[in-house]
Amino acid sequence: MSWEAWGDPEDPPELPDGWLCEEDAEDLQRNVGDLAMLGAQLDRALRKAAPEHDLPARALDYLHREGLCGSPLRETPNA
């Protein structure tokens, strides 16, 4: 979700205590990463099948704008 829906990214809304536990947050983050990877795979498949369509470029642009095009191989583990 874009921060634009919430307002200023430097000042996100405060969530009530216990709204989302750390384990649930990690699961959601993993799901978002998996969906972003699947979107990128679909992008590549559609580019091969129908190169004249602009949808793959728009989808990949969205993933880039939302910071979801990273590679899990490039991420540094949490210390």
PyMOL CGO cylinders between C-alpha atoms (Angstrom):
from pymol import cmd
from pymol.cgo import CYLINDER

trace = [
    CYLINDER, 0.00, 0.00, 0.00, 1.25, 3.41, -0.85, 0.3, 1, 1, 1, 1, 1, 1,
    CYLINDER, 1.25, 3.41, -0.85, 2.02, 5.77, 2.00, 0.3, 1, 1, 1, 1, 1, 1,
    CYLINDER, 2.02, 5.77, 2.00, 0.09, 8.41, 0.08, 0.3, 1, 1, 1, 1, 1, 1,
    CYLINDER, 0.09, 8.41, 0.08, -3.10, 6.81, 1.40, 0.3, 1, 1, 1, 1, 1, 1,
    CYLINDER, -3.10, 6.81, 1.40, -1.88, 7.41, 4.97, 0.3, 1, 1, 1, 1, 1, 1,
    CYLINDER, -1.88, 7.41, 4.97, -0.37, 10.85, 4.48, 0.3, 1, 1, 1, 1, 1, 1,
    CYLINDER, -0.37, 10.85, 4.48, 3.22, 11.80, 5.25, 0.3, 1, 1, 1, 1, 1, 1,
    CYLINDER, 3.22, 11.80, 5.25, 5.58, 8.78, 5.09, 0.3, 1, 1, 1, 1, 1, 1,
    CYLINDER, 5.58, 8.78, 5.09, 7.71, 10.35, 7.82, 0.3, 1, 1, 1, 1, 1, 1,
    CYLINDER, 7.71, 10.35, 7.82, 4.69, 10.42, 10.12, 0.3, 1, 1, 1, 1, 1, 1,
    CYLINDER, 4.69, 10.42, 10.12, 2.79, 7.12, 9.72, 0.3, 1, 1, 1, 1, 1, 1,
    CYLINDER, 2.79, 7.12, 9.72, -0.38, 6.58, 11.75, 0.3, 1, 1, 1, 1, 1, 1,
    CYLINDER, -0.38, 6.58, 11.75, -0.02, 5.03, 15.16, 0.3, 1, 1, 1, 1, 1, 1,
    CYLINDER, -0.02, 5.03, 15.16, -1.58, 1.61, 15.54, 0.3, 1, 1, 1, 1, 1, 1,
    CYLINDER, -1.58, 1.61, 15.54, -3.19, 0.47, 18.77, 0.3, 1, 1, 1, 1, 1, 1,
    CYLINDER, -3.19, 0.47, 18.77, -1.03, -1.71, 21.00, 0.3, 1, 1, 1, 1, 1, 1,
    CYLINDER, -1.03, -1.71, 21.00, -1.35, -5.36, 20.09, 0.3, 1, 1, 1, 1, 1, 1,
    CYLINDER, -1.35, -5.36, 20.09, -2.92, -4.60, 16.71, 0.3, 1, 1, 1, 1, 1, 1,
    CYLINDER, -2.92, -4.60, 16.71, -0.28, -6.62, 14.88, 0.3, 1, 1, 1, 1, 1, 1,
    CYLINDER, -0.28, -6.62, 14.88, 2.23, -8.82, 16.64, 0.3, 1, 1, 1, 1, 1, 1,
    CYLINDER, 2.23, -8.82, 16.64, 5.79, -9.12, 15.35, 0.3, 1, 1, 1, 1, 1, 1,
    CYLINDER, 5.79, -9.12, 15.35, 5.24, -12.66, 14.05, 0.3, 1, 1, 1, 1, 1, 1,
    CYLINDER, 5.24, -12.66, 14.05, 2.17, -11.57, 12.06, 0.3, 1, 1, 1, 1, 1, 1,
    CYLINDER, 2.17, -11.57, 12.06, 4.07, -8.59, 10.68, 0.3, 1, 1, 1, 1, 1, 1,
    CYLINDER, 4.07, -8.59, 10.68, 6.89, -10.87, 9.51, 0.3, 1, 1, 1, 1, 1, 1,
    CYLINDER, 6.89, -10.87, 9.51, 4.38, -13.22, 7.87, 0.3, 1, 1, 1, 1, 1, 1,
    CYLINDER, 4.38, -13.22, 7.87, 2.72, -10.31, 6.08, 0.3, 1, 1, 1, 1, 1, 1,
    CYLINDER, 2.72, -10.31, 6.08, 6.08, -8.97, 4.92, 0.3, 1, 1, 1, 1, 1, 1,
    CYLINDER, 6.08, -8.97, 4.92, 6.99, -12.40, 3.55, 0.3, 1, 1, 1, 1, 1, 1,
    CYLINDER, 6.99, -12.40, 3.55, 3.63, -12.58, 1.74, 0.3, 1, 1, 1, 1, 1, 1,
    CYLINDER, 3.63, -12.58, 1.74, 4.19, -9.16, 0.19, 0.3, 1, 1, 1, 1, 1, 1,
    CYLINDER, 4.19, -9.16, 0.19, 7.63, -10.27, -1.01, 0.3, 1, 1, 1, 1, 1, 1,
    CYLINDER, 7.63, -10.27, -1.01, 6.21, -13.48, -2.46, 0.3, 1, 1, 1, 1, 1, 1,
    CYLINDER, 6.21, -13.48, -2.46, 3.45, -11.60, -4.28, 0.3, 1, 1, 1, 1, 1, 1,
    CYLINDER, 3.45, -11.60, -4.28, 5.95, -9.06, -5.65, 0.3, 1, 1, 1, 1, 1, 1,
    CYLINDER, 5.95, -9.06, -5.65, 8.13, -11.90, -6.95, 0.3, 1, 1, 1, 1, 1, 1,
    CYLINDER, 8.13, -11.90, -6.95, 5.10, -13.54, -8.57, 0.3, 1, 1, 1, 1, 1, 1,
    CYLINDER, 5.10, -13.54, -8.57, 4.16, -10.22, -10.16, 0.3, 1, 1, 1, 1, 1, 1,
    CYLINDER, 4.16, -10.22, -10.16, 7.65, -9.89, -11.62, 0.3, 1, 1, 1, 1, 1, 1,
    CYLINDER, 7.65, -9.89, -11.62, 7.46, -13.44, -13.00, 0.3, 1, 1, 1, 1, 1, 1,
    CYLINDER, 7.46, -13.44, -13.00, 4.08, -12.69, -14.58, 0.3, 1, 1, 1, 1, 1, 1,
    CYLINDER, 4.08, -12.69, -14.58, 5.61, -9.52, -16.05, 0.3, 1, 1, 1, 1, 1, 1,
    CYLINDER, 5.61, -9.52, -16.05, 8.36, -11.51, -17.76, 0.3, 1, 1, 1, 1, 1, 1,
    CYLINDER, 8.36, -11.51, -17.76, 5.92, -14.13, -19.06, 0.3, 1, 1, 1, 1, 1, 1,
    CYLINDER, 5.92, -14.13, -19.06, 3.56, -11.52, -20.51, 0.3, 1, 1, 1, 1, 1, 1,
    CYLINDER, 3.56, -11.52, -20.51, 6.45, -9.66, -22.15, 0.3, 1, 1, 1, 1, 1, 1,
    CYLINDER, 6.45, -9.66, -22.15, 7.37, -12.86, -23.99, 0.3, 1, 1, 1, 1, 1, 1,
    CYLINDER, 7.37, -12.86, -23.99, 3.78, -13.79, -24.90, 0.3, 1, 1, 1, 1, 1, 1,
    CYLINDER, 3.78, -13.79, -24.90, 2.55, -10.33, -25.92, 0.3, 1, 1, 1, 1, 1, 1,
    CYLINDER, 2.55, -10.33, -25.92, 5.38, -7.82, -26.28, 0.3, 1, 1, 1, 1, 1, 1,
    CYLINDER, 5.38, -7.82, -26.28, 3.03, -5.14, -27.67, 0.3, 1, 1, 1, 1, 1, 1,
    CYLINDER, 3.03, -5.14, -27.67, 1.13, -4.77, -24.36, 0.3, 1, 1, 1, 1, 1, 1,
    CYLINDER, 1.13, -4.77, -24.36, 2.05, -2.00, -21.94, 0.3, 1, 1, 1, 1, 1, 1,
    CYLINDER, 2.05, -2.00, -21.94, 0.72, -3.82, -18.84, 0.3, 1, 1, 1, 1, 1, 1,
    CYLINDER, 0.72, -3.82, -18.84, 4.06, -5.50, -17.97, 0.3, 1, 1, 1, 1, 1, 1,
    CYLINDER, 4.06, -5.50, -17.97, 5.84, -2.14, -17.96, 0.3, 1, 1, 1, 1, 1, 1,
    CYLINDER, 5.84, -2.14, -17.96, 3.12, -0.57, -15.80, 0.3, 1, 1, 1, 1, 1, 1,
    CYLINDER, 3.12, -0.57, -15.80, 3.18, -3.47, -13.34, 0.3, 1, 1, 1, 1, 1, 1,
    CYLINDER, 3.18, -3.47, -13.34, 6.96, -3.40, -13.03, 0.3, 1, 1, 1, 1, 1, 1,
    CYLINDER, 6.96, -3.40, -13.03, 6.89, 0.39, -12.64, 0.3, 1, 1, 1, 1, 1, 1,
    CYLINDER, 6.89, 0.39, -12.64, 4.42, -0.01, -9.75, 0.3, 1, 1, 1, 1, 1, 1,
    CYLINDER, 4.42, -0.01, -9.75, 6.66, -2.57, -8.05, 0.3, 1, 1, 1, 1, 1, 1,
    CYLINDER, 6.66, -2.57, -8.05, 9.64, -0.22, -8.40, 0.3, 1, 1, 1, 1, 1, 1,
    CYLINDER, 9.64, -0.22, -8.40, 7.72, 2.77, -7.05, 0.3, 1, 1, 1, 1, 1, 1,
    CYLINDER, 7.72, 2.77, -7.05, 6.58, 0.78, -4.02, 0.3, 1, 1, 1, 1, 1, 1,
    CYLINDER, 6.58, 0.78, -4.02, 10.09, -0.57, -3.37, 0.3, 1, 1, 1, 1, 1, 1,
    CYLINDER, 10.09, -0.57, -3.37, 9.08, -4.16, -4.04, 0.3, 1, 1, 1, 1, 1, 1,
    CYLINDER, 9.08, -4.16, -4.04, 11.56, -5.09, -6.78, 0.3, 1, 1, 1, 1, 1, 1,
    CYLINDER, 11.56, -5.09, -6.78, 14.43, -6.05, -4.53, 0.3, 1, 1, 1, 1, 1, 1,
    CYLINDER, 14.43, -6.05, -4.53, 16.10, -9.43, -4.73, 0.3, 1, 1, 1, 1, 1, 1,
    CYLINDER, 16.10, -9.43, -4.73, 16.08, -11.62, -1.61, 0.3, 1, 1, 1, 1, 1, 1,
    CYLINDER, 16.08, -11.62, -1.61, 19.63, -12.59, -2.55, 0.3, 1, 1, 1, 1, 1, 1,
    CYLINDER, 19.63, -12.59, -2.55, 20.73, -8.97, -2.16, 0.3, 1, 1, 1, 1, 1, 1,
    CYLINDER, 20.73, -8.97, -2.16, 19.07, -8.31, 1.16, 0.3, 1, 1, 1, 1, 1, 1,
    CYLINDER, 19.07, -8.31, 1.16, 21.20, -8.26, 4.27, 0.3, 1, 1, 1, 1, 1, 1,
    CYLINDER, 21.20, -8.26, 4.27, 19.96, -10.39, 7.17, 0.3, 1, 1, 1, 1, 1, 1,
    CYLINDER, 19.96, -10.39, 7.17, 18.70, -8.62, 10.29, 0.3, 1, 1, 1, 1, 1, 1,
    CYLINDER, 18.70, -8.62, 10.29, 21.34, -8.46, 12.97, 0.3, 1, 1, 1, 1, 1, 1,
]
cmd.load_cgo(trace, "trace")
